[in-house]
Amino acid sequence: MEFTAKQIAEMIGGRVEGNENASVHTFAKIEEGQEGALSFLSNPKYTHFLYGTKSSIVLVNDDLELERPVETTLIRVPNAYEAVARLLQIYESIKPRKTGIDTLAFVSPKATVGKDVYIGPFACIGDGAVIGDGTQIYPHVVIGDGVTIGEKCLLYPNVTVYQGCRIGNGVTIHAGSVIGADGFGFAPNTEGYDKIPQIGIVIIEDNVEIGANTCIDRSTMGATVIHRGVKLDNLIQVAHNCEVGENTVMSAQVGLAGSTKIGQWCMVGGQAGFAGHIHVADRTFVGAQCGVISNTKGNGESLIGSPAMEPKTYFKGVAILKHLPEMYRDVAALKRKVESLQQ
C-alpha cells in the first residue's frame, strides 16, 4: 500500500516541503534509506544522514534548520518521533489480521470464544476460559482453566497464562512470557522447606505490553496487579503480590521482589532491582542497575547506584572512589609516621 507525502501530512498534521506527490510503501532508518521508504529524523546526531539519504520522504521537526538543500521530500511536524510512532500504529492497524481456529488447536468445549478470534496450531484453551472479540492467540500458547482475556489482545507463541488469571483489553504479550506461575513462597523447617500454596491470581489491565520471556507471578492471596498502560521489556521478573502503577515503563532484566508497590508514570532502567515490601512513589526515575532497598521519598525523585541514592551523592562517591588507592597509601604512610612518633 502506497501513500503520498500529501496524504501522510494530512494524517499527522504536518507540512510538506518538496514534492507532495512523492510516494512511499515502506519504512527505513534514515542512514539506510531507499527509494519508496519513509524515514524520520529526531536525534541531532543523525542530521548529517539527511543530506545523502535515499528515502523518498523524511519526517523532521519544525525547528530543523537546513545547512544545504536536500533531495528528499520533508514533512515538518512538531515532534518527528511521535509522528512516526503514530504512522507505524496506523500501518500496523491496516495489516490483515488472522482469524479462525486452526484444526490443530485445542479449545475446550467449556471455553467461550468471541468473534473474529484467531487461535493458531497447537494452542490450548482450557475449561472455562473466555477469549474476547478480535484477540489473536499464536501457536503453542497455553491458556489455563478459568482465564479471562479481553478484546483485541495479542499473545505471541509459547505464552503461558496459568489458571484464573485475568487479562484486559488491548494487551500484547510477547513470546515465551509466563503469567501466573507460583510466587516464590517457602517456609523453612528442620528438614528443608515447606511450599506455601499460591492461591491468588495475576490481573493485567488494559493496554499493557509485556516483553518476551517476562514472568509475572501469581499472588499468595489476592492478586499481583499490572495496571493499565504499563510497558514491560523482555526478561523482567515481577514477584508475587507486586503492583505496578499506571503507565510505568521498565527496561529489560528488572527484578521486583515480593509485595513491591511501584507507583504511576515511573521509569525504570535495565537490571534495576527492588527489595520486597517497599513502595516506590509516582514518577520516580530509577537508573540502570539501581538497587532500591527502601521506600522512596516522593514524586519526581531520581535514583541511581546500589544501594540507591540521589545522583548528586552518587557521583560525589564515584569521584572519591577512583582516588581510594592513593588515599589508602597516604593513610598507611601517616599511620607509620604516627607509630614512629609514639615509639
N, C-alpha and C positions, 0 to 999 in steps of 0.2 A: 504494500500500500504506500502510495506516494503523497507527500504534502508539499505545497509551495511555501516560500517564505511568507507570503501574504497570509495564507491560512494559519500558519504557525503563530505569526504575530497576533492575529485575531484571537487565537486560543488563550494566549498568555498575556495579552495586553502590552505587547511590545511594539517597537518602532523599527521598520525595515530601513536599512542603509545599504543600498546596492540594488541588485536585481530582485524585484519582488516575485518574479516568476521562477526563480531558482528552486529546484525541487530536490527532495531527499527521500530516501526509503530505508535508511538505517542510521545507527548512531556509531560514533567513533571518538576516541580520545584525540585531542587537538594535535598531539605530536604524531599520531598515526592516521591522520585524516586521509580520506579518499573521496573521489567524486561520488556524489549521491549520498554523502554522510552528513549528519548534523553533529557538531561538536559544541563545547561550551568553554568559556574562559572565566574563571572566578579567582584563581590564585595568581598574583602578580609574577610569581616565579616562572610561569609558563607563557608570559606575554610574548616572548621572542618567537614562539612557535606560530603565533597568529600570522606573521608576515610570510610564512612559507607553507602553511597548511594547505592540503589539497581538498579539505572538506568544503562542500558547497555552501553550507550555512554555518555560522558560528554565533552562539548566544554570548553577549558580553554585557557588562554592567554599564549603566547610563553614563557614569563618570569616567569611563575609559577614554584617555586621550591618545590618539594615534600618532606615532613618531614618523610614519610614512604610509603611503597608500597600501591597501591590501587588495588581493584579487578576490577573496571570498565575499559573500554577502553577509552582512552583520544584522543581527536583530538585537537592538538595545532594550534592556529591561532593568528594573531596579535591582534585582538580585539574580544573577545568571544561574547560580547553584540551585536556588529554589525553583526557577523556571524550568530547568532541565529535569528536576525531580518531578514536577507536575506533568511534563511531557512523557516521561517514562511511565508514569502512572496511567496516563491516557493510552499509551502504546500497549501496556500490559492488559488494560481492561478490554481492548478490542481484539485481542488474540482469541482464537476459538478455544472454548473450554470443553473438556471431555465430559461426557455424560454416559450414564448407563452402568449396569452392574456386570462385570466380567463373569463369564461362566466358570472361571476357576476361583472366584472369590467365594467365601462362606459368609452368609448372612443368616443369623438365627431367625427362625420364624417368629420369635418373640420380640424381635427388634422392630423399630419404627424408622423408616427411611423416607425422607422428604422428596420433593420434586427436583428434577434436574441434578441429581446427585451422581457423582462418579465414584465407583468402587473398583479398584484395579485388581488384577490377578493375585491370588494368594493372600489377599487381605482377609481378616477375620473380624466379624462384628458379633459381639456376644449377646446373651439374653438380656432383654430389657433395655438395650442401648437405643438412643434416639439420635438420629442424624438429621440436621436441619437442611432446608432447601439450598441447593446450589453448592453444597460442600463437596470437595474433592478429596478422596482418600486413595493414595497411591499404593502400588504393590507392597505386600508384606507388612502393611500396617495392622496392628492388633488393637482393637477397641474392646475393652473388658465389659463384663456384665454391668448393666445399670449406668453406663457412661452417657452423659448428655453432651452433644456437640451442636453448637448453634449454626446459623446460616452463613454461607459463603466462607467457610473455613477451608484451609488448605493444609493437609497433612502429607508430608513427603515420605518416601519409602522408609520402612523399618521403624517408624514411630510406634511407640507402645504407650497406651493410656490404660492404666490399671482401673480396676472396678470402682464404680461410684463417683469418679471424678467428673467435674463439670467444666465445660469449655464454652465461652460465649460466642458472639458473632464476629466474623471477620478476623479470626485468629489464624496465624500461619505458624506451623511447627515444622522445622526442618529435619532432615533425615537423621535417624538414629537417636532422637531425643526420647527420654523416658519420663512420663508424667505419672506420679502417684506410686512410685516404688516405696517400700517401707522406709520410714525415718530410722536413723541410726540410734536405736534405743536398746540398751542392755544394762542390766543390774548385776553388779559383781556378787558372787557368792564364794563359798570356801573352795569350790571345785572349778570355778570359771565364771561364766556369765549366763544369766537368765535373760532370754529375749523378752522385751516388753512389747506386747502386741500394739501395732499401729492401726487404730480403728478409725482414724479420720480420713479426710479426702484432700484433694487439691482443687481449688477454684481458680480458673483463669478467666478474667473478664474480657470485654470486647476489645478488638483492635490491638491485641498483643501479638508480637512476633518473637519467636523463640528459635535461637540458632541451633545448628547441628550438634548432636551429642551432648546437649544440655540435660541435666537431671533435676527435677523438682520433686522432692519427697513429700509423701502424704504425712499428715499430722498424726501425733499420738492420739489426740482427741481434737474435735473441731475441724479446722481447715488451715492448710497452707494457702495463702491468697496472693495472686499476682493481679494487681488492679489494672484497670483499663489503660490502654496506651503505652504500656511498658514495652521496651525493646531490649531483649537479651541476646547477647552474642553467642558464639559457639563455646562449648566446653565449660559451661557455668554450673556450679552446684548450689542449689537452694535447699537448705535442710528443712526438717520438719518444723511446722508451726511458724515459719517465717512469713513476713508480709512485706510486699514491695509496693510502694505507693504509685499513684497515677503518673504516667509519662516519665518515669525514671528510666535511664538507659545505663547499660552495663557492658563493658568490653569483655573480651574473651578471658576465661580462666578465673573469673571472680568466684570466691567461695563465701557462702553465708552459713555460719553455724546456727544451731537450733534456736528458734524463738527470736531471731533478729528482726527488728522492725525498721524498714527503710522508708523514708518519707517521700513526698511527691517531688517531681522535677529534679531529682538528684542525678548527678553524672559520676559514674564510677569507672576508673581506668582499669586496664588489664591487670590480672593477677592480684588485685586487691583482696584482702581477707578481712572478715568481720568476726569478732568473738560472739559467742551466744548471749542471748538475753540482754542485748543493748538496743538503744533507739537512736537512729540517725535522723536528724531534723530535715525538714523540707529544704530543697535547693542547696544541699551540701555537695561540694565538689570533692571527690576523693581521687587522688592521683594514683598512677600505676604503681603496683606492688606495695601499696599502702597497707599498714596493719592497724585496723581500728579496734581497740580493745575496751572502749568505754563510750558512754553516751556523748553525743556531740553537743556543742554549746547552743547553736541556734541557726536560723535561716541565713543562707549565703556564706557559710563558713567554708574555707578551703583547707584541705589536709593533705600532707604528703609524708612519706617516711614510715618507718616501722620501729617502735610504735608511732602511731600517727601524731603529727604536731602541725602547728601553723608553719607555712612556708618560710617566713622570716626567721623563725627559730631554727628550723631545719637547715637552712642554708648557712646560718652562722656556725652551726655544729659541723657541717661539711667543710667549711673554710678552716676550722680548727683542726679537723681530723687529719688533713694532709700534712700538718706540722707536728703531729704526735711523735714520730721517730726522733725529730730534732729536739722536741721538748723532753722526751724521755732521756736522751743523752745529757741534756742540760741539768735535769733534776738529779740524775745519777752522779754527775760531777759535783753538784752542790752538796749532795749527801756525803760524798767522800771528803769534801772540804770541812763540813761540819764535824764529821767523825774525827778528822785530824786535829781540829781545834779543841775538841773535847778531850782528846788524849793529851 
